[in-house]
Amino acid sequence: MSKDPLNRYLDCIAACNACVVACQHCAASCLQEPDVRTLARCVALDMDCAELCSVAVALMAGDSEFAPALCRVCAQACRACAQECGRHDRDHCQQCAEACRRCAQACETMAA
């Protein structure tokens, strides 16, 4: 009986799913801020990061040969999003930055 290949992805899938939620919440919250123009890059990176994390989850769940390559790209997006969100003094941005840092680390580990 072979070991389920999905097991090797479980930590990364969990981190990616948490990042999707944090990024979507951050983007939605930023759009409600009175100074939304100053948060445009934050929102754009939140959306990119959430989308890449979602695709990474799908590829890992399917044990795709492309999962490691996408996880490398996902880690880059997560790092950029964490850096941008970290610049903003809002709870939702700080929570998103932390989720993105955790996801970047998990994706880098998985892709190695």
Secondary structure, 3 states (H helix, E strand, C coil): CCCCHHHHHHHHHHHHHHHHHHHHHHHHHHHCCCCHHHHHHHHHHHHHHHHHHHHHHHHHHCCCCCHHHHHHHHHHHHHHHHHHHHCCCCHHHHHHHHHHHHHHHHHHHHHC
